[in-house]
Amino acid sequence: MARDADGYPVTRTPAGVARGARTAVDLAAVDERVSGCRACPRLVAWREEVAVVKRAAFRDQVYWGRPVHGMGPADARIGVVGLAPAAHGGNRTGRIFTGDRSGDWIFAALWRAGLANQPTSVSIDDGLELTDCRIVAAVRCAPPDNAPTPAERDTCSPWLARELELLPRLRVLVVLGGFGWSALLPVLARAGVEIPRPKPRFGHGAEVTLAGPGGPLTVLGSYHVSQQNTFTGRLTEPMLDAVLTRAVELAGG
């Protein structure tokens, strides 16, 4: 597998994503291969343009400008599925949900739920660690207008699929937003999880327990922690806390 100047394996096609994900032996290998992915030309062009143009407040910083891999231990029983990195958040800092308002919300809530060692996530070296929880994104590159296309979602889906396969104790998935919900269900179906018909609909507080090869898997819905929801009051801290509290209960405490 070819490597770029920084040593990351380069993936340039959807077939390459599928192959690279399938052959990744552990989460570290998935993370490394995600970091070198160039399979979606529109997303590659956007994330790299943002990393050069920058936001004025961060003009002196070196942007990551690559796909952003997941975060959290391999023994996690709880997974959190988001949409995609923010242009000046994860795309800048190199860590999922880090350096933006959405991250302020989700990590503070994880801390309140006992799943993070601190309530803030500002940089990749700030000491943040997760316990019993791994955060992933349906799409690993920052998209224009925070709107990946269905084709980009599908191209990226093997990374999500393999990441979930490599979490053997996974019992609960908290999905932030309808896009993540629609991206997740086909991934689970291909992994042998039984998806009822009609398909479960997304909603805040939605809860569905599915039969999977490794045992029951419960999927919980939450409105996304975007400013569009948090600034307007559509999502409040008690609402988010209730979903994460339920996730901890279902995972076994």
NORMOMO-V710666 format. One record per residue. OMEGA is omega in radians with two decimals (none if undefined). D_FIRST is the distance of its C-alpha to the first C-alpha in whole Angstrom. Layout:
# NORMOMO-V710666
omega: {OMEGA & OMEGA}
d_first: {D_FIRST & D_FIRST}
This chain:
# NORMOMO-V710666
omega: {-3.13 & 3.12 & 3.13 & -3.06 & 3.13 & 3.05 & -3.13 & 3.08 & -3.07 & 3.06 & -3.00 & -3.06 & 3.03 & 3.10 & 3.10 & 3.07 & -3.12 & -3.14 & -3.12 & 3.12 & -3.08 & -3.05 & 3.10 & -2.99 & -3.13 & -3.11 & 3.12 & 3.11 & 3.06 & -3.12 & -3.12 & -3.10 & 3.05 & -3.04 & -3.13 & -3.05 & 3.09 & -2.99 & -3.11 & -3.01 & -3.13 & -3.13 & 3.10 & -3.12 & -3.10 & -3.07 & -3.12 & 3.05 & 3.12 & -3.10 & 3.11 & -3.10 & 3.06 & 2.98 & -3.04 & -3.10 & -3.08 & -3.01 & -3.13 & -3.11 & 3.03 & -3.14 & 3.04 & 3.03 & -3.13 & 2.95 & -3.09 & -3.11 & -3.12 & -3.11 & 3.08 & -3.01 & -3.12 & 3.13 & -3.11 & 3.03 & -3.12 & 3.02 & 3.06 & -3.09 & 3.11 & -3.09 & -3.08 & 3.10 & 3.03 & -3.08 & -3.11 & 3.05 & 3.14 & 3.12 & 3.08 & -2.99 & -3.12 & 3.10 & -3.06 & 3.11 & -3.07 & 3.08 & 3.10 & -3.06 & 3.11 & 3.10 & 3.08 & -3.10 & -3.00 & -3.11 & 3.04 & 3.12 & 3.09 & 3.09 & 3.11 & 3.14 & -3.14 & -3.08 & 3.10 & -3.09 & 3.10 & -3.03 & -3.07 & 3.10 & -3.02 & -3.14 & -3.03 & -3.10 & -3.07 & 3.07 & -3.13 & 3.04 & 3.09 & 3.10 & 3.05 & -3.06 & 3.02 & 3.12 & 3.12 & 3.08 & 3.11 & 3.09 & -2.95 & 3.10 & 3.06 & 3.14 & 3.01 & 3.12 & -3.12 & -3.03 & 3.02 & 3.06 & 3.05 & 3.13 & 3.11 & 3.06 & -3.08 & 3.10 & -3.09 & -2.98 & 3.10 & 3.08 & 3.12 & -3.11 & -3.10 & 3.13 & 3.13 & 3.09 & -3.08 & 3.03 & -2.98 & -3.12 & -3.05 & -3.14 & -3.05 & 3.02 & 3.05 & -3.06 & -3.11 & 3.04 & -3.09 & 3.13 & 3.11 & 3.11 & -3.11 & 3.09 & -3.03 & -3.00 & 3.08 & 3.10 & 3.12 & -3.14 & 3.13 & 3.11 & 3.10 & 3.07 & -3.11 & 3.12 & -3.11 & 3.04 & -0.04 & -3.11 & 3.08 & -3.13 & 3.11 & 2.99 & 3.09 & -3.09 & 3.08 & -3.13 & 3.09 & 3.10 & -3.03 & 3.08 & -3.13 & -3.14 & -3.12 & -3.11 & -3.10 & 3.09 & -3.13 & 3.11 & 3.13 & 3.10 & 3.02 & 2.97 & -3.13 & -3.12 & 3.10 & 3.11 & 3.10 & 3.14 & -3.04 & 3.13 & -3.09 & -3.11 & 3.07 & 3.02 & 3.10 & 3.11 & 3.10 & 3.11 & 3.13 & 3.12 & -3.12 & 3.13 & -3.12 & 3.06 & 3.09 & 3.11 & 3.13 & 3.09 & -3.09 & -3.13 & 3.09 & 3.08 & none}
d_first: {0 & 4 & 6 & 10 & 13 & 14 & 11 & 10 & 6 & 7 & 8 & 11 & 13 & 15 & 13 & 10 & 12 & 14 & 11 & 9 & 13 & 14 & 12 & 12 & 15 & 17 & 18 & 16 & 13 & 14 & 15 & 12 & 10 & 13 & 14 & 11 & 12 & 13 & 14 & 18 & 19 & 23 & 22 & 19 & 22 & 25 & 23 & 22 & 26 & 27 & 26 & 27 & 31 & 31 & 34 & 37 & 37 & 34 & 34 & 34 & 31 & 27 & 25 & 22 & 21 & 18 & 18 & 20 & 19 & 22 & 24 & 26 & 26 & 25 & 28 & 29 & 32 & 32 & 29 & 30 & 28 & 29 & 28 & 26 & 26 & 28 & 28 & 30 & 29 & 26 & 24 & 26 & 26 & 23 & 24 & 25 & 29 & 30 & 32 & 34 & 37 & 35 & 33 & 37 & 38 & 35 & 35 & 39 & 39 & 37 & 39 & 42 & 41 & 40 & 36 & 35 & 37 & 38 & 39 & 37 & 33 & 33 & 30 & 27 & 29 & 32 & 32 & 32 & 31 & 31 & 33 & 32 & 31 & 27 & 27 & 24 & 24 & 24 & 22 & 20 & 21 & 24 & 26 & 29 & 32 & 30 & 30 & 27 & 27 & 27 & 24 & 22 & 23 & 22 & 19 & 18 & 20 & 17 & 17 & 20 & 21 & 18 & 20 & 23 & 22 & 21 & 25 & 27 & 30 & 30 & 34 & 34 & 32 & 34 & 33 & 34 & 35 & 35 & 31 & 30 & 32 & 31 & 27 & 28 & 30 & 28 & 25 & 28 & 29 & 26 & 26 & 29 & 31 & 35 & 35 & 39 & 40 & 41 & 38 & 39 & 40 & 38 & 41 & 42 & 43 & 41 & 41 & 40 & 39 & 37 & 36 & 33 & 31 & 32 & 35 & 36 & 34 & 36 & 35 & 37 & 37 & 38 & 39 & 36 & 37 & 36 & 39 & 41 & 41 & 42 & 44 & 46 & 47 & 45 & 43 & 45 & 45 & 47 & 45 & 41 & 43 & 44 & 41 & 39 & 42 & 42 & 39 & 40 & 42 & 40 & 38 & 41 & 42}
